Amino acid sequence: MAFPIHDKHGKSLTWNEGLGKVVRRFDSYYIDFCVMLLNICTWIPLHSVRNLIWRMSGVKIGRKSTLHTGIRTFDPRNIIVGEGTIVGFGTFLDGREPVMIGSHTDIASEVMIYNQEHDLFAADFHAVGGPVKIGDYVFIGPRAIILPGVTIGDGAVVAAGAVVTKDVLPYTIVGGVPAKEIGERKLKNPHYVLGRFKLFQ
């Protein structure tokens, strides 16, 4: 039996499909409200308090890692950050699909990591996506953009302002729009520890 309403594309819905859409819509509203509160809390100028709030929201954060102020997300529950990693000021972590960031990785300010986008060729312009995986000892420069489904290998470097549309091999340096290999990192067996985070940033 068809549901007495149609979706936004004009498709008739069964009772189960209609109920499922209603439940998903209210779940989306709930997440939006929680994310709004979380985005306000990301400006608290105490890293330990912010990390506690991030963990309560569902982000998995390893020891001695920190997320600086002004970080935003669409859904924190799919975000994993390894140990000793720093995520810089004003970074965007999508979270609608998994975002996995390794250990001892340095993500500079205002980086954008997306894992959903629209299918430009689909008649309904629906969303498509894939997880983003960032390895250990990676450096991502300021205002770089990482797009859905990308894996960045251990020790890789993404130059400032690069737009990464495909996988980056370990210890490769990439830059440009779209990002292309521009060099190779000579340090192949890193063991460094990142400098301490700023207590009030």
N, C-alpha and C positions, 0 to 999 in steps of 0.2 A: 504494500500500500504506500502510495506516495505521500510524503509530508506536505501539508497544505501551503508551504512556502517554498521559495527557490533560493538558491545561493546567489552570490553577486554576479555569477556568470549565466544565470537563468536556468541552471540545472535543477530538476526536481529532486527532492531528497526523501529518503525513507525516514521512518521514525528514528531508527538507530543512528542514521547519518546526521539527522537534524539535532538529536540530543547530544551526539558527540561534538558537533560544532558549537553548541551552546556551552558545554563543559569546557572545551578548549578556549573559548572566548573569555569565560570568567577566570580561567587559569591564567590567561594572558594578562587580564586586568590586574590580577593579584601580583603577578611578577612585575608588571610595570610600576605598581605602587611601591613594592619592596625596593626595586631598583632606584626609584626616585629618592627614597629615604637613604639608600646606600650612597647614591651620588652626592647627597648633602654631607654624609658622614666622611666621605673621602677627603674633605677639607679640614678635618680635625688635625691640628698640628702636632700630633704625638704618634710616632710610628707604631708603638706597641699597642695603642688603643685601636688604631686603624687595622692592624693585622688581626686583632681579636674580632673586630666587626666583619672583616673579610671572611674569616674562618666561620663565623656564625652564619654568614650568608651562603656558605657552601663552597667557597674557594678553598682548595687544598694548597697550603703554603708550607714549604720545607723550612727547616731550621735556618736561622740567620739570613732569611730572605726578607725583603721589604718592598712594598708597593708605595711609591711616593704619592704626594697629594694630587688631587684632581683627576685621578684615573676613573674612567667610565666603562660601563659594560651594558650589554643588553640582557645577559643572563649569567650570573656568577657561578651557577652550579656546575658548569662544564669546564671550569678553569683550574688547571693544575700548575703550580710553580715549584720547581725543585729547591735544593738547598743553596744558600749563599748567593742567590740571584737578586738583582736589583732591577725593578721596573720603574722607569723615569716618570717625571711630572707630566700630567696631562695625556698619558697614553690611553688608547682605546683598545679594549680587549672584548671582542664581540661576544663569544660565549653561547651563541645559539647552537653551535656544534662544538665538539671538544677543542680546547686550546691547551696544548701541553708544552710547557716551557721547562727546559732542563735546568741543571745545576750550574752555578758559577757563570751564569749568563748575564750580560749587561744590555738592557734595553734602554736606550736614551729617551729624552723627552719627546712627547707628542708623536710617538710612533702609533700607527693604526694597524691593528690586526683584525681582519675581517674573515669570517668563515661562512657567510652566506651572501649571495648576490642574486640578481634577477636574470632569468634566461631571456636574453634579448631577442631570441628567435621564436619563442613560444607565443602562441596566440593570447594566452592569459597572463603572460609576463610573470609566471610563477617563480618562486624562490628556489634556488639550487645551492648546494653548499658541500663542504667537506671539512674534515678536521685540519687544524694547523699544528704542526709539530716543529718545535724549535729545540735543537740539541743543547748539549753542554758546552760551556766556554764560547758561546756565540756572542758576537757584538753586533747590535743593530743600531745604526746611527740615527740622529734626530730626524723626525718627520718622514721616515721611511714608511711604506705601505706594503703590508703582506696580504695577499689575496687568498681566497678559500682553496683548501686542498693542498697547500704548499708545505713541503718538508724542508727545513733548513738544517743541514748536517752539523755535527759537532765541530766546533772551532771555526765555523764560517764567519765571514764579516759582510754585513750589508751596509753600503755607504749611505750617508745622509741623503734623504730625498729620493732614494731608489723606490721603484715600484716592482715588487717581486711577484711574478705571475706563474713561475714554475719552480720546481725543486732546485735547491742549491746544494751542491756536493760538499762534503766535509772539507774544511780548511780552504775553501774557495772564497775569494773576495769578489763581490758583485756590486755593480753600480749602474745608474742610468734608468731610463724609462723607455721600454721595459728593462728590468735589470739584466745585465749580461756579465759574464766573467771578465774581470779586469785585472786579476792577479791571483796570487796564491799565498796563503799564510805560511810563513816559514816555521813557526812554532807548532810542532806536530804532536807534542805530548804535554799539554799544559797542566800545571798543578797550582796555578796562582789562586789567591784568595782576593776577591774584590775589596776595595777600600771600604771603610765603614760608611754606613748610610748616615745621612744628616738627621739628627734626632728630631728636629722640628719641621722637617720637610716631607 
